[in-house]
Amino acid sequence: MTRQRSCRYHGQSSVMAALSVLTLLNFGIGNASGQQAAKPEGSPASEKPAGQEFALRGQRAAREIKYSDWRKVCFKTPGTNFVCRTSISGTFETGQSAVRIDLTEREGDKAARLQLFLPVGLYLQAGVKITIDQGAPYRLPYVWCLTNTCIAADLADPKLIKEMETGQKLQLEVVDSSVLTVTTTLPVNQFAAVRQGTPAQTFEQSIDE
Protein backbone atom coordinates (compact mmCIF):
# COMPACT_ATOMS: atom_id res chain seq x y z
CA MET A 1 0.00 0.00 0.00
CA THR A 2 1.34 3.38 -0.90
CA ARG A 3 0.71 6.37 1.27
CA GLN A 4 0.79 9.84 -0.10
CA ARG A 5 1.14 12.70 2.33
CA SER A 6 -0.04 16.14 1.41
CA CYS A 7 0.36 19.30 3.44
CA ARG A 8 -1.32 22.67 3.17
CA TYR A 9 0.39 25.70 4.59
CA HIS A 10 -1.05 29.11 5.41
CA GLY A 11 1.24 32.03 6.28
CA GLN A 12 4.67 33.08 5.22
CA SER A 13 7.04 31.07 7.44
CA SER A 14 8.37 27.65 6.45
CA VAL A 15 7.39 24.38 8.17
CA MET A 16 10.90 23.92 9.47
CA ALA A 17 10.87 27.35 11.07
CA ALA A 18 7.61 26.62 12.88
CA LEU A 19 8.50 23.12 14.05
CA SER A 20 12.16 23.62 14.91
CA VAL A 21 13.25 23.57 18.54
CA LEU A 22 14.99 26.79 19.44
CA THR A 23 18.55 26.44 20.65
CA LEU A 24 18.59 28.74 23.63
CA LEU A 25 21.79 30.25 24.85
CA ASN A 26 22.28 31.72 28.28
CA PHE A 27 22.01 35.12 29.94
CA GLY A 28 25.77 34.93 30.40
CA ILE A 29 25.19 32.41 33.20
CA GLY A 30 27.64 29.65 32.29
CA ASN A 31 27.49 26.12 30.91
CA ALA A 32 25.43 23.06 31.73
CA SER A 33 28.20 21.00 33.25
CA GLY A 34 26.71 18.82 35.97
CA GLN A 35 23.19 20.16 35.34
CA GLN A 36 20.53 17.71 36.49
CA ALA A 37 17.00 17.39 35.15
CA ALA A 38 14.26 18.65 37.41
CA LYS A 39 11.16 16.56 38.06
CA PRO A 40 7.72 17.93 37.16
CA GLU A 41 5.56 18.83 40.13
CA GLY A 42 2.24 18.41 38.30
CA SER A 43 0.32 21.29 39.90
CA PRO A 44 -0.86 24.45 38.14
CA ALA A 45 1.33 27.52 38.36
CA SER A 46 0.07 29.62 41.25
CA GLU A 47 0.93 32.83 42.98
CA LYS A 48 1.91 30.92 46.12
CA PRO A 49 5.69 30.31 45.97
CA ALA A 50 7.11 26.98 47.00
CA GLY A 51 9.04 26.80 50.25
CA GLN A 52 12.25 28.76 49.69
CA GLU A 53 15.11 26.78 51.17
CA PHE A 54 17.90 28.94 49.79
CA ALA A 55 19.17 32.44 50.44
CA LEU A 56 19.54 34.73 47.46
CA ARG A 57 22.92 36.46 47.31
CA GLY A 58 21.75 39.44 45.28
CA GLN A 59 20.84 40.23 41.71
CA ARG A 60 22.45 41.14 38.42
CA ALA A 61 21.26 42.44 35.07
CA ALA A 62 20.58 40.11 32.17
CA ARG A 63 22.21 40.75 28.84
CA GLU A 64 20.03 42.93 26.62
CA ILE A 65 17.31 40.89 24.92
CA LYS A 66 15.18 41.97 21.98
CA TYR A 67 11.72 40.40 21.88
CA SER A 68 9.66 39.50 18.84
CA ASP A 69 5.96 40.17 18.50
CA TRP A 70 3.57 37.57 19.89
CA ARG A 71 2.66 35.02 17.22
CA LYS A 72 -0.02 32.33 17.00
CA VAL A 73 0.51 29.12 15.04
CA CYS A 74 -1.94 26.20 14.83
CA PHE A 75 -1.51 22.52 13.91
CA LYS A 76 -4.00 19.88 12.73
CA THR A 77 -3.55 16.21 11.89
CA PRO A 78 -6.28 13.68 11.00
CA GLY A 79 -8.41 12.54 13.92
CA THR A 80 -7.21 15.24 16.28
CA ASN A 81 -8.38 18.66 17.36
CA PHE A 82 -6.52 21.83 16.49
CA VAL A 83 -3.58 22.66 18.74
CA CYS A 84 -2.60 26.32 18.83
CA ARG A 85 0.54 27.85 20.26
CA THR A 86 0.88 31.54 21.13
CA SER A 87 4.55 32.40 21.48
CA ILE A 88 7.11 35.12 21.96
CA SER A 89 10.87 34.77 21.50
CA GLY A 90 13.80 36.83 22.71
CA THR A 91 17.19 37.20 21.07
CA PHE A 92 20.46 38.83 22.01
CA GLU A 93 21.91 41.71 19.97
CA THR A 94 23.98 39.12 18.10
CA GLY A 95 20.79 37.46 16.84
CA GLN A 96 21.29 34.40 19.02
CA SER A 97 18.21 32.95 20.72
CA ALA A 98 17.83 33.76 24.41
CA VAL A 99 14.36 32.74 25.66
CA ARG A 100 11.01 31.56 24.40
CA ILE A 101 7.54 31.41 25.99
CA ASP A 102 4.75 29.20 24.60
CA LEU A 103 1.11 29.01 25.66
CA THR A 104 -0.26 25.82 24.09
CA GLU A 105 -4.00 25.14 23.87
CA ARG A 106 -5.93 22.23 22.37
CA GLU A 107 -9.36 22.83 20.85
CA GLY A 108 -12.06 21.58 23.25
CA ASP A 109 -9.68 21.32 26.19
CA LYS A 110 -10.12 23.84 29.00
CA ALA A 111 -6.57 23.42 30.30
CA ALA A 112 -3.71 25.33 28.68
CA ARG A 113 0.00 24.64 29.17
CA LEU A 114 2.64 27.29 29.69
CA GLN A 115 6.16 26.33 28.67
CA LEU A 116 9.39 28.32 28.85
CA PHE A 117 12.65 27.49 27.12
CA LEU A 118 15.45 28.93 29.26
CA PRO A 119 19.23 28.85 29.51
CA VAL A 120 21.25 26.12 31.15
CA GLY A 121 23.32 26.87 34.22
CA LEU A 122 20.35 27.93 36.35
CA TYR A 123 19.56 27.06 39.96
CA LEU A 124 16.73 24.60 39.39
CA GLN A 125 15.36 24.52 42.93
CA ALA A 126 14.27 28.15 42.61
CA GLY A 127 12.02 27.53 39.62
CA VAL A 128 10.88 30.46 37.47
CA LYS A 129 8.93 33.45 38.75
CA ILE A 130 6.52 35.34 36.49
CA THR A 131 4.97 38.67 37.45
CA ILE A 132 2.45 40.63 35.37
CA ASP A 133 2.74 44.38 35.99
CA GLN A 134 2.49 44.89 39.77
CA GLY A 135 0.53 41.70 40.45
CA ALA A 136 1.32 38.71 42.63
CA PRO A 137 4.04 36.39 41.29
CA TYR A 138 3.42 32.96 39.77
CA ARG A 139 6.00 30.19 39.88
CA LEU A 140 6.70 27.39 37.44
CA PRO A 141 8.96 24.40 38.15
CA TYR A 142 11.70 23.21 35.86
CA VAL A 143 10.66 19.90 34.32
CA TRP A 144 13.66 18.96 32.22
CA CYS A 145 17.14 20.09 31.18
CA LEU A 146 18.99 19.14 28.01
CA THR A 147 22.51 20.01 26.95
CA ASN A 148 21.67 23.52 25.80
CA THR A 149 18.29 24.41 27.33
CA CYS A 150 16.17 24.00 30.43
CA ILE A 151 12.39 23.80 30.22
CA ALA A 152 10.02 25.15 32.84
CA ALA A 153 6.41 24.14 32.29
CA ASP A 154 3.09 23.57 33.99
CA LEU A 155 -0.63 23.90 33.50
CA ALA A 156 -1.37 27.59 33.11
CA ASP A 157 -3.44 29.10 35.90
CA PRO A 158 -6.50 30.76 34.29
CA LYS A 159 -5.81 33.81 36.49
CA LEU A 160 -2.35 34.13 34.96
CA ILE A 161 -3.73 33.95 31.41
CA LYS A 162 -6.29 36.62 32.30
CA GLU A 163 -3.59 38.88 33.69
CA MET A 164 -1.48 38.38 30.58
CA GLU A 165 -4.47 39.43 28.46
CA THR A 166 -5.09 42.60 30.45
CA GLY A 167 -1.52 43.49 31.46
CA GLN A 168 1.26 45.45 29.83
CA LYS A 169 4.51 43.82 30.92
CA LEU A 170 5.65 40.39 32.05
CA GLN A 171 8.71 40.15 34.27
CA LEU A 172 10.56 36.86 34.11
CA GLU A 173 12.89 36.06 37.01
CA VAL A 174 15.32 33.16 37.33
CA VAL A 175 18.15 32.33 39.72
CA ASP A 176 21.57 31.54 38.32
CA SER A 177 24.13 29.03 39.58
CA SER A 178 25.68 31.73 41.80
CA VAL A 179 22.25 32.14 43.50
CA LEU A 180 21.82 35.59 42.00
CA THR A 181 18.46 36.64 40.55
CA VAL A 182 18.37 37.59 36.87
CA THR A 183 15.33 39.34 35.41
CA THR A 184 14.08 40.32 31.99
CA THR A 185 10.87 42.12 31.02
CA LEU A 186 8.80 41.51 27.90
CA PRO A 187 5.56 43.01 26.51
CA VAL A 188 2.15 41.35 26.86
CA ASN A 189 -0.02 44.24 25.65
CA GLN A 190 -0.64 42.44 22.32
CA PHE A 191 -1.00 38.97 23.81
CA ALA A 192 -4.81 38.94 24.01
CA ALA A 193 -5.33 40.13 20.43
CA VAL A 194 -2.94 37.51 19.08
CA ARG A 195 -4.26 34.64 21.22
CA GLN A 196 -7.88 35.37 20.33
CA GLY A 197 -7.20 36.28 16.70
CA THR A 198 -6.60 34.37 13.48
CA PRO A 199 -3.37 32.32 13.50
CA ALA A 200 -0.48 33.71 11.50
CA GLN A 201 0.07 30.22 10.13
CA THR A 202 -1.83 26.92 10.13
CA PHE A 203 -0.30 23.54 9.39
CA GLU A 204 -2.67 20.79 8.28
CA GLN A 205 -1.61 17.31 7.28
CA SER A 206 -3.83 14.81 5.49
CA ILE A 207 -2.95 11.20 4.73
CA ASP A 208 -4.37 9.60 1.58
CA GLU A 209 -4.32 5.81 1.41
Secondary structure, DSSP 8 states (H G I E B T S, - for coil): ---EEEEEEESSS-HHHHH-------SS----TT--------S--BSS-----S---EEEE---EEE---EEEEEE-TTS--EEEEEEEEEETTS-EEEEEEEEEETT-S-EEEEEEE-SSB-GGG-EEEEETTS--EEE-EEEE-SS-EEEEEE--HHHHHHHHH-SEEEEEEEBTTSEEEEEEEE-TTHHHHHHS--SEEEEEEEE-
